[in-house]
């Protein structure tokens, strides 16, 4: 990466780069949380049933998860600023399409396009920081980026509740708010962000792998979403089988490819495989529960959109307060104990949500459960991320982080598709508060058990202490949507960068 600039954090240009990357990644993080609060209002305004609301969430996650690693590779080869800005513009156009969508079908299509834009901009935001800041300022830049990114995630549900509450069509403002923010990002990027690329990135783009991953996930998630309510006709069983076969083909292509976007060699390390298995289990539980909580609060407990959005603030507050401290503790005592106890405590918090019903009290029924859940999650996320990075070779740390982030998103994608059906939340139940509440209680118990399973897996599979110190600074943020957002590139070598 010869000739890459080395900016200081206190310089005008350095602050401009930081602002652009924080706001850019914040767009994707904001939409990862803000839309959940708007789902009941979207359903009423567009006449959308529960399955359509599932797809409103999953269409975005599907394209983001399927194309995230490819987006990082494109930035390395074609220029990180170029792909970052392209992603922001793409995301913004799709956001306008979401805001103007006259039907649930078109909204879902626009959400899928939003995910494509997010897959282009998300890897580039962190990669830009690693490429342009001098070595002494890089950790501080990443820390500012992750902390303020966590704030974006925190205000998402509250902002969503405020906008949704404006009018019956207020959910459209949830998407329109992206337009002025994106304009600021494009301006800052053009003015301050230098272009960088990885001169050592060789080989062809893994387009085959990206297509197989996206198609396989789409077919599988479609079958899992539609199957329970349609009693699994032969066509959906076929769709599921074909989807799984395509995903198997993806693994074969990655094993044989010369430049795979997901190097399977990483999984030869037992610690890396174990940490990603725990990631999958814990984030499936987290994503499934967070999808259903705002629905339960608004349709059963009678919360306003603002109250439902604000209800989740204790999770983010505790995560932002404790995650870095838990990371330092895990460095001293090793990751096994916090990764064992943390998911079990978090699962207990999810199970306590069975107290949330038609006349739920925010202070006595909801807050205690959320605080217990947040305490457990804060003990889990930083050691989990550090374990993933420590298990990867130094030259593949960026790719390892990206793979871990993508696994978390796939887990969330599958959870939103499967958990409602397992819990008995059908389109009919969605229209009857008593049935919906019963299904919600089943769902949080399932999610709590799944989360606790992550603790058991950590006890059985994670070694203690870490095999080696983390080769890359761990970005601590609230990690509600996924682990800290990845850079698909390995850390910048200061010798080459200079």
Secondary structure, 3 states (H helix, E strand, C coil): CCCCCCECCCCHHHHHHHHHHHHHHHHHHHHHHHHHHHHHHHHHHHCCCHHHHHHHHHHHHHHHHHHHHHHHHHHHHHCHHHHHHHHHHHHHHHHHHHHHCCCHHHHHHHHHHHHHHHHHHHHHHHHHHHHHECHHHHHHHHHHHHHHHHHHHHHHHHHHHHHHCCCCCCHHHHHHHHHHHHHHHHHHHHHHCCCCCCCCCCCCCCHHHHHHHHHHHHHHHHHHHHHHHHCCCHHHHHHHHHHHHHHHHHHHHHHHCCCCCCCHHHHHCHHHHHHHHHHHHHHHHHHHHHHHHHHHHHHCCCCCHHHHHHCCHHHHHHHHHHHHHHHHHHHHHCHHHHHHHHHHHHHHHHHHHHHCCCCCCHHHHHHHHHHHHHHHHHHHHHHHHHHHHHHCCHHHHHHHHHHHHHHHHHHHHHHHHHHHHHHCCCHHHHCCHHHHHHHHHHHHHHHHHHHHHHHHHHHHHCCCCCCCCCCCCCCCCCCCCCCCCCCCCCCCCHHHHC
